[in-house]
Amino acid sequence: MLSLDEIRRPVAEEMKAFEKRFKNSISSSVPLVNIVINYILRRKGKQMRPLFVFLVSKMVGTITESTYTAASLIELLHTASLIHDDVVDESFERRGVFSINAIWKSKIAVLLGDYLLARGLLVSIHNREFELLEIVSDAVREMSEGELLQIQKARRLNIDMETYYEVIRKKTATLIASCTACGAKAASAGDEVVKSLYEIGINIGMAFQIKDDLFDYQPVGIIGKPTGNDIREKKFTLPLIYALNHCDAVEKRQMLRRIRTGKSNGKLVKEVVQFVDRNGGLQFADDKMQEFKSKAIAGLDLFPESDARTALKNLIEFTVSRKR
């Protein structure tokens, strides 16, 4: 598997310029805001979403000022959503370091998330990129709906396969689809091309989220134990849903009772992981992830061969092969 640095090569210069622009786009006259923002920037993630924007723009046409605006808008809204998610989930860790609410408490975290959302709106409005703003705003709406739908179903412990796919399409896939659609729109692609790349983004996002779900069941770190975060939070993801639907009725009732009433500890995680593995949940989820990945790559094959298209394919492979 290629590294992200190797995948990024066709747009390396543009991504470097983007990082400077992005930093300037979120600066503030309020010292506390800049302190927290600098903390975020020092711990920036893989920046896969802006990378999708730049590679798509280059594949379908050329990288423009609109491409930079689209990438900034999406990264601002994505960062804001992560900060808000940590508050909602009462999570004090993000990518192995303290979250914003862990250090500055939830009030500052929520307000900073709001600030980043406002900066994203202003970036698009100042550049009169209303079509890009519409694409991304629709994604944010769906992300919120997805979170609320998951909370509603989780309380009843009755999420089914169809609802699960709807949740991850809204929560994760729509934002990646907005990256690919905005990348095409920024390069002045026609409506049909934008629509095609939106669907490709949906398939990438579905594969991406299933990969995240599988991490919950896979050994990590020195102790080699699964994280089990979703299990502890009683979130029903694809491996568990499949296993519950493919075991006998008695075992299903026992497992549901165990999840509903059991303590959220390492013992429960171990029991659920063994149950899911024994009933084929991990294999099914991996197969489904590969299916979504293949659909995304097949969609890219409709575009002319280029370095950007090759890099996009490698980036899709990276999403389902990454270690974290």
Order of alpha helices (4+ residues) and beta strands (2+ residues): alpha-alpha-alpha-alpha-alpha-beta-beta-alpha-alpha-alpha-alpha-alpha-beta-beta-alpha-alpha-alpha-alpha-alpha-alpha
